[in-house]
Amino acid sequence: MFEPEIADIRFGTGLSPSIAPPASVADMLSGLTGPDAMAARFPIESFDEFRPRITAFNLARRTRNKNRGTPVGDKADKERKALVKSARSAYADFFRNALLRRIHTETGLRERLAFFWGDHFTAHGKVMIIKWSTSPYIESAIRPHITGKFEDLLIAAVTHPLMLHYLDQNISIGPNSPAGKRAQKKGQTKGLNENLAREVLELHTLGVGGPYSQDDVRQLAELFTGMTYNKEGAFNFNKNLAEPGAETVLGSAYGSDTAQVEDIHAALRALARHPVTARHIASKLARHFISDTPDPALIAAMETAYLDNDGALMPVYEAMLTHPASWQTTAQNVKLPLDFIATALRALEINDQYLGRTREKELRNALYIPLQIMGQPWEKPTGPDGWPEENNHWITPQFMAARLQWALAAPQALRRTLPDPRAFASAALGNRLPQDVRFAAEAAENRWEGIALVLSSPAFQRQ
């Protein structure tokens, strides 16, 4: 059932006039485990590389506040503003390079999976400097683990400083911990925060409606106490915050009077290996890549691959890519706005010679703001559950009008010389080019109108 063009459109980053689609499922899978050429060519800072920005900003802010109105305070304020400008510029580069990876990649499935898992483990900063660190978080906690075991990916994401910050785990204190008891004596209200525990059970592993209770949430939240980060933004396990004693989650006990991070890892590994987690992950992957209502047999095959291989993800991907339901010729899913823009850029061959020279303001106007108007501001989902997968969320008059407006305006702004619409239609849609879209491209009065008609067509909007 394998079809190269469907492979690039449904599981990759779209067809390219100059980059051939994969020749087989084996090629797609080997591309995941081979060298990460796009990360090397279009680098994005790791979180450890980004962290000094956070440290320097916090120091400058404290110095400014302590010495406000003095030369020392003024100098610190200038340093703080310079750090903000530098981080914002780096964020623009992260955005630029994320798109360039999709435009140039020969292994589109890697880029799609990195996005999928980054969305599954949604986390972003809520204040200055750290709010621009989502790409470094994905580069460090997500991308290296997308071909390993789910439990390793789960641990890397859940214990990452950005996740702890995003879900307020850093302020969670065990009621009977040394810090908790001191707070009680002082009459303070500091205490347990259940955000991270709830999302781990509800979103990351078992799923909504999974076999857990409110008591499981609380017990897991108590087990998670102690996980925080230091002033440099690095992970830190603080035993003074940790609830002593064992905690029982889904009937299994973890921990002892001496709190340690290894007990948290053990609980996360058990959740990752749970059969309900297998079904949740299989279902979510199938919905993302195939259809809002995927074939139950496809989900069952992926679930079996997950359980038979202790949560190893490569067999799950293989089960998805070798199942007939994945290769139905009729496209079911509407592209998310990021996929729509990225596949258009790839079809237009908007390369690094343009994007690499584009100033931050131009990049924002041509690509960043349109994504916002289409309903998907880059790396900023409205909640920890990430972006909606359902087609009806994205097919609205407002969002579709935004796509049409971008299709009409962006190609002219992004390329000095546009391709012939007839050639572009064939390059962008291949064998899936409908006759009416071909006719529209041929009949267009000028190149930009013809290209806009192709980009706004239902055939291009779907995967």
C-alpha positions as CSV (number, residue, x, y, z in Angstrom):
1,M,0.0,0.0,0.0
2,F,3.0,2.3,0.2
3,E,2.9,5.4,-2.0
4,P,5.9,7.8,-2.0
5,E,3.9,11.0,-2.5
6,I,1.4,10.1,0.3
7,A,4.4,9.3,2.5
8,D,5.8,12.9,2.1
9,I,2.4,14.6,2.3
10,R,0.8,12.6,5.2
11,F,3.8,11.6,7.2
12,G,6.4,14.2,6.1
13,T,6.7,17.9,5.4
14,G,5.1,17.9,2.0
15,L,6.3,17.5,-1.6
16,S,9.3,19.3,-2.9
17,P,10.3,20.1,-6.5
18,S,13.9,19.1,-5.8
19,I,13.8,16.6,-3.0
20,A,12.6,13.1,-3.8
21,P,10.1,11.5,-1.4
22,P,11.1,8.3,0.5
23,A,11.1,5.1,-1.6
24,S,9.8,2.8,1.1
25,V,8.7,2.4,4.7
26,A,12.2,1.1,5.4
27,D,13.6,4.4,4.1
28,M,11.3,6.3,6.4
29,L,12.2,4.3,9.5
30,S,16.0,4.4,8.7
31,G,15.8,8.1,8.3
32,L,14.7,8.4,11.9
33,T,17.7,6.6,13.3
34,G,20.3,8.0,10.9
35,P,22.3,11.2,11.5
36,D,20.1,14.3,12.3
37,A,21.3,16.3,9.3
38,M,18.7,19.1,9.8
39,A,19.7,19.7,13.4
40,A,23.3,20.0,12.3
41,R,22.6,22.2,9.4
42,F,20.0,24.5,11.1
43,P,21.0,24.4,14.8
44,I,18.7,25.4,17.6
45,E,20.2,26.0,21.1
46,S,19.9,23.2,23.6
47,F,18.4,24.1,26.9
48,D,21.8,24.0,28.6
49,E,23.0,26.5,26.0
50,F,20.0,28.7,26.6
51,R,20.1,28.6,30.4
52,P,22.9,31.2,30.9
53,R,20.5,33.8,29.4
54,I,18.0,33.0,32.3
55,T,20.8,33.2,34.9
56,A,22.2,36.5,33.6
57,F,18.7,38.1,33.3
58,N,17.7,37.1,36.8
59,L,21.0,38.5,38.2
60,A,20.6,41.8,36.3
61,R,17.0,42.1,37.5
62,R,17.9,41.6,41.1
63,T,20.8,44.1,40.8
64,R,18.5,46.7,39.2
65,N,15.8,46.3,41.8
66,K,18.4,46.5,44.7
67,N,20.1,49.5,43.2
68,R,17.3,51.3,41.5
69,G,18.1,54.9,40.6
70,T,21.9,54.5,41.0
71,P,24.6,54.0,38.3
72,V,24.8,50.3,39.3
73,G,21.1,49.9,38.9
74,D,21.0,51.8,35.5
75,K,23.8,49.5,34.2
76,A,22.0,46.4,35.3
77,D,18.8,47.7,33.7
78,K,20.6,48.1,30.4
79,E,22.0,44.6,30.7
80,R,18.6,43.3,31.4
81,K,17.1,45.0,28.3
82,A,20.0,43.7,26.1
83,L,19.4,40.1,27.3
84,V,15.7,40.4,26.4
85,K,16.6,41.7,23.0
86,S,19.2,38.9,22.5
87,A,16.7,36.2,23.6
88,R,14.0,37.5,21.4
89,S,16.4,37.5,18.5
90,A,17.4,33.9,19.3
91,Y,13.7,32.9,19.4
92,A,13.3,34.3,15.9
93,D,16.2,32.2,14.8
94,F,14.7,29.1,16.4
95,F,11.5,29.8,14.4
96,R,13.4,30.4,11.2
97,N,15.5,27.2,11.6
98,A,12.5,25.1,12.5
99,L,10.9,26.0,9.2
100,L,14.1,25.6,7.3
101,R,14.4,22.0,8.7
102,R,11.0,21.3,7.2
103,I,11.8,22.9,3.9
104,H,15.1,21.0,3.3
105,T,14.7,17.7,5.1
106,E,14.9,14.4,3.4
107,T,13.4,12.7,6.5
108,G,10.2,14.6,7.0
109,L,8.8,12.1,9.5
110,R,11.5,13.1,12.0
111,E,10.3,16.7,11.9
112,R,6.7,15.7,12.2
113,L,7.4,13.4,15.2
114,A,9.5,16.0,17.0
115,F,6.5,18.4,16.6
116,F,4.0,15.7,17.7
117,W,5.9,14.8,20.9
118,G,6.7,18.4,21.7
119,D,2.9,19.1,21.5
120,H,2.1,15.9,23.6
121,F,4.5,17.2,26.3
122,T,3.5,20.9,25.9
123,A,5.5,23.3,28.0
124,H,6.4,26.9,27.7
125,G,7.7,29.7,29.8
126,K,5.4,32.2,31.5
127,V,7.8,35.1,32.1
128,M,10.7,37.0,30.5
129,I,13.6,35.0,29.0
130,I,12.3,31.6,29.9
131,K,9.2,32.2,27.8
132,W,11.4,31.9,24.7
133,S,12.9,28.5,25.7
134,T,10.4,26.1,24.3
135,S,12.6,25.2,21.3
136,P,15.6,24.5,23.5
137,Y,13.4,22.3,25.7
138,I,12.3,20.3,22.6
139,E,15.8,20.2,21.3
140,S,17.0,18.7,24.6
141,A,14.2,16.7,26.1
142,I,12.1,15.6,23.1
143,R,14.1,15.3,19.8
144,P,16.8,13.0,21.1
145,H,14.2,10.5,22.5
146,I,11.6,10.2,19.7
147,T,13.1,6.8,18.5
148,G,13.7,5.3,22.0
149,K,11.4,4.0,24.6
150,F,8.4,6.1,25.6
151,E,9.4,5.9,29.3
152,D,12.7,7.6,28.6
153,L,10.9,10.3,26.7
154,L,8.4,10.7,29.5
155,I,11.1,11.0,32.1
156,A,13.1,13.5,30.1
157,A,10.0,15.7,29.5
158,V,8.3,15.5,32.9
159,T,11.5,16.2,34.9
160,H,12.7,19.0,32.6
161,P,13.0,22.4,34.3
162,L,10.7,24.1,31.7
163,M,7.9,21.5,32.5
164,L,8.4,22.1,36.2
165,H,8.1,25.8,35.7
166,Y,5.1,25.6,33.3
167,L,3.0,23.4,35.6
168,D,4.2,25.1,38.8
169,Q,5.9,22.1,40.2
170,N,8.7,24.3,41.6
171,I,6.3,25.7,44.2
172,S,4.9,22.3,45.3
173,I,5.8,21.4,48.9
174,G,5.1,18.1,50.7
175,P,2.8,18.9,53.7
176,N,5.1,16.8,56.0
177,S,8.4,17.8,54.5
178,P,10.8,20.0,56.5
179,A,9.8,23.0,54.4
180,G,6.1,22.1,54.7
181,K,6.3,21.9,58.5
182,R,8.2,25.2,58.7
183,A,5.5,26.9,56.6
184,Q,2.8,25.5,58.8
185,K,4.5,26.9,61.9
186,K,4.6,30.3,60.3
187,G,1.0,30.1,59.2
188,Q,1.9,30.2,55.5
189,T,-0.3,28.7,52.8
190,K,2.4,27.1,50.8
191,G,1.6,23.5,50.0
192,L,1.1,20.7,47.5
193,N,0.5,21.5,43.8
194,E,-1.2,18.8,41.8
195,N,-0.8,20.3,38.3
196,L,2.0,18.1,37.1
197,A,0.7,14.9,38.5
198,R,-2.7,15.5,37.0
199,E,-1.3,16.2,33.5
200,V,1.0,13.2,33.7
201,L,-1.9,10.9,34.3
202,E,-4.5,12.7,32.2
203,L,-2.5,13.8,29.2
204,H,0.9,12.2,29.1
205,T,0.2,8.6,30.0
206,L,-3.2,7.1,30.7
207,G,-5.3,9.7,29.1
208,V,-8.7,11.3,29.9
209,G,-10.9,8.8,31.5
210,G,-8.0,6.5,32.5
211,P,-8.1,4.1,35.4
212,Y,-6.9,6.6,38.1
213,S,-8.6,8.4,40.9
214,Q,-8.2,11.7,42.7
215,D,-6.3,9.9,45.3
216,D,-3.8,8.7,42.7
217,V,-3.4,12.3,41.6
218,R,-2.6,13.4,45.1
219,Q,-0.3,10.5,45.8
220,L,1.6,11.1,42.6
221,A,1.8,14.8,43.4
222,E,3.3,14.0,46.8
223,L,5.8,11.7,45.2
224,F,6.8,14.5,42.8
225,T,7.6,17.0,45.6
226,G,11.2,17.7,45.7
227,M,11.5,18.2,41.9
228,T,12.4,21.8,41.2
229,Y,15.2,23.9,39.6
230,N,17.9,26.1,40.8
231,K,18.7,29.8,40.1
232,E,20.6,28.7,37.0
233,G,17.5,27.0,35.6
234,A,18.9,23.5,36.0
235,F,17.0,20.5,37.5
236,N,17.4,20.1,41.2
237,F,15.9,17.6,43.6
238,N,15.4,19.3,46.9
239,K,14.8,16.8,49.7
240,N,13.6,19.6,52.0
241,L,10.5,19.9,49.8
242,A,9.8,16.2,49.4
243,E,7.0,14.4,51.2
244,P,8.5,11.6,53.3
245,G,7.2,8.0,53.2
246,A,5.8,5.8,50.5
247,E,3.2,7.0,48.0
248,T,0.7,4.6,46.3
249,V,-0.1,5.2,42.7
250,L,-2.4,2.7,40.9
251,G,-1.9,0.2,43.7
252,S,1.9,0.3,43.7
253,A,4.0,1.9,46.4
254,Y,7.0,4.1,45.6
255,G,9.5,5.8,47.9
256,S,10.4,5.6,51.5
257,D,11.3,7.9,54.4
258,T,14.3,9.0,52.4
259,A,13.0,10.8,49.3
260,Q,15.0,10.2,46.1
261,V,14.4,11.1,42.4
262,E,14.8,7.4,41.4
263,D,11.4,6.6,43.0
264,I,9.8,9.2,40.7
265,H,11.5,7.6,37.7
266,A,10.2,4.2,38.8
267,A,6.6,5.5,39.0
268,L,6.9,7.2,35.5
269,R,8.3,4.0,34.0
270,A,5.4,2.0,35.4
271,L,2.9,4.5,34.0
272,A,4.6,4.3,30.6
273,R,4.3,0.5,30.6
274,H,0.6,0.5,31.5
275,P,-1.6,-1.1,28.8
276,V,-3.9,1.9,28.9
277,T,-1.0,4.2,28.1
278,A,-0.2,2.0,25.1
279,R,-3.7,2.5,23.8
280,H,-3.7,6.3,24.5
281,I,-0.4,6.8,22.7
282,A,-1.4,4.6,19.7
283,S,-4.7,6.4,19.4
284,K,-3.2,9.8,19.6
285,L,-0.5,9.0,16.9
286,A,-3.2,7.6,14.6
287,R,-5.4,10.6,15.0
288,H,-2.6,13.0,14.4
289,F,-1.3,11.3,11.2
290,I,-4.2,9.5,9.7
291,S,-7.7,10.6,10.7
292,D,-9.9,12.0,13.4
293,T,-11.6,8.6,13.5
294,P,-8.8,6.1,12.8
295,D,-9.4,2.5,11.9
296,P,-9.7,0.5,15.2
297,A,-7.5,-2.2,13.7
298,L,-4.8,0.3,13.1
299,I,-4.9,1.4,16.7
300,A,-4.9,-2.2,17.9
301,A,-1.8,-3.0,15.8
302,M,0.1,0.0,17.1
303,E,-1.0,-0.8,20.7
304,T,0.2,-4.4,20.3
305,A,3.6,-3.2,19.0
306,Y,3.9,-0.9,22.0
307,L,3.2,-3.6,24.5
308,D,5.2,-6.3,22.8
309,N,8.3,-4.1,22.8
310,D,8.1,-2.5,26.3
311,G,7.1,0.8,24.9
312,A,9.8,1.1,22.3
313,L,8.5,3.7,19.8
314,M,10.1,2.5,16.6
315,P,8.0,-0.6,16.4
316,V,4.9,1.5,17.0
317,Y,5.9,3.8,14.1
318,E,6.5,0.7,11.9
319,A,3.1,-0.7,12.8
320,M,1.5,2.5,11.8
321,L,3.4,2.8,8.5
322,T,2.9,-0.9,7.5
323,H,-0.9,-0.9,8.1
324,P,-3.2,-0.6,5.1
325,A,-5.4,2.0,6.9
326,S,-2.5,4.4,6.9
327,W,-2.3,4.5,3.1
328,Q,-5.9,5.2,2.2
329,T,-5.8,7.5,-0.9
330,T,-8.4,9.9,0.4
331,A,-6.8,12.4,2.8
332,Q,-8.7,12.8,6.0
333,N,-6.9,15.3,8.1
334,V,-6.8,19.0,7.5
335,K,-3.3,20.4,7.9
336,L,-2.6,22.4,11.0
337,P,-1.6,26.0,10.2
338,L,2.1,25.3,10.8
339,D,2.0,22.3,8.5
340,F,0.1,24.4,5.9
341,I,2.7,27.2,5.9
342,A,5.7,24.8,6.1
343,T,4.5,22.6,3.2
344,A,3.8,25.7,1.1
345,L,7.3,27.0,1.8
346,R,8.7,23.6,0.8
347,A,6.7,23.5,-2.4
348,L,7.8,27.0,-3.3
349,E,11.4,26.2,-2.4
350,I,11.7,29.2,0.0
351,N,15.2,28.3,1.0
352,D,17.8,29.5,3.6
353,Q,19.1,32.1,1.1
354,Y,15.8,34.0,1.7
355,L,14.9,33.1,5.3
356,G,18.5,33.3,6.4
357,R,18.6,37.0,5.4
358,T,15.1,37.9,6.5
359,R,15.0,40.4,9.4
360,E,13.1,39.6,12.5
361,K,10.4,42.1,11.7
362,E,9.9,40.7,8.2
363,L,9.9,37.1,9.5
364,R,7.2,38.1,12.0
365,N,5.0,39.8,9.5
366,A,5.3,37.1,6.8
367,L,5.1,34.0,8.9
368,Y,4.7,34.4,12.7
369,I,1.7,36.7,12.8
370,P,-0.2,34.8,10.0
371,L,0.2,31.6,12.2
372,Q,-1.4,33.5,15.0
373,I,-4.3,34.6,12.8
374,M,-4.8,31.1,11.6
375,G,-5.2,30.0,15.3
376,Q,-1.8,28.4,16.0
377,P,0.7,30.9,17.4
378,W,4.1,29.1,17.3
379,E,4.8,27.1,20.4
380,K,2.0,28.7,22.4
381,P,-0.9,26.3,22.8
382,T,-3.6,27.7,25.2
383,G,-3.2,24.8,27.6
384,P,-1.1,21.7,28.5
385,D,-3.2,19.5,26.3
386,G,-1.6,21.1,23.2
387,W,-3.2,21.8,19.9
388,P,-6.6,20.3,18.9
389,E,-6.5,17.5,16.4
390,E,-10.1,17.7,15.2
391,N,-10.7,19.1,11.8
392,N,-13.7,21.1,12.8
393,H,-11.5,23.2,15.1
394,W,-9.5,24.4,12.1
395,I,-12.2,24.6,9.4
396,T,-13.9,27.8,10.5
397,P,-14.6,30.9,8.3
398,Q,-12.1,33.0,10.2
399,F,-9.3,30.5,10.1
400,M,-9.9,29.6,6.4
401,A,-10.0,33.2,5.4
402,A,-6.6,33.7,7.1
403,R,-5.2,30.9,5.1
404,L,-6.6,32.3,1.8
405,Q,-5.2,35.8,2.7
406,W,-1.8,34.3,3.4
407,A,-1.9,32.3,0.1
408,L,-2.6,35.4,-1.8
409,A,0.0,37.6,-0.2
410,A,2.9,35.5,1.1
411,P,4.3,33.9,-2.1
412,Q,4.9,37.4,-3.6
413,A,6.6,38.6,-0.4
414,L,8.7,35.5,-0.1
415,R,10.0,35.0,-3.6
416,R,11.0,37.6,-6.2
417,T,10.3,35.2,-9.1
418,L,7.4,32.9,-8.7
419,P,7.2,29.5,-10.5
420,D,4.7,28.8,-13.3
421,P,1.4,27.9,-11.5
422,R,1.0,24.8,-13.7
423,A,4.5,23.5,-12.7
424,F,3.9,24.5,-9.1
425,A,0.6,22.6,-9.0
426,S,2.2,19.4,-10.1
427,A,5.2,19.9,-7.8
428,A,3.0,20.6,-4.8
429,L,0.4,17.9,-5.3
430,G,1.9,15.3,-7.5
431,N,-0.4,12.5,-8.5
432,R,-3.0,13.9,-6.1
433,L,-3.5,17.0,-8.3
434,P,-7.3,17.2,-9.1
435,Q,-8.4,18.2,-12.6
436,D,-10.2,21.3,-11.3
437,V,-7.1,22.6,-9.5
438,R,-5.0,21.9,-12.6
439,F,-7.5,23.9,-14.7
440,A,-7.5,26.8,-12.2
441,A,-3.7,27.0,-12.2
442,E,-3.7,27.0,-16.0
443,A,-6.4,29.6,-16.3
444,A,-5.0,32.0,-13.7
445,E,-4.4,35.6,-15.0
446,N,-1.0,35.8,-13.3
447,R,1.4,33.6,-11.4
448,W,0.6,34.8,-7.9
449,E,-3.1,34.2,-8.4
450,G,-2.5,30.7,-9.8
451,I,-0.3,29.8,-6.9
452,A,-2.8,31.1,-4.4
453,L,-5.5,29.0,-6.0
454,V,-3.3,25.9,-5.6
455,L,-2.4,26.6,-1.9
456,S,-6.0,27.4,-1.0
457,S,-7.4,24.3,-2.7
458,P,-8.9,21.5,-0.5
459,A,-6.4,19.1,-2.1
460,F,-3.4,21.1,-0.7
461,Q,-5.1,21.8,2.7
462,R,-5.4,18.1,3.5
463,Q,-2.9,15.5,4.4
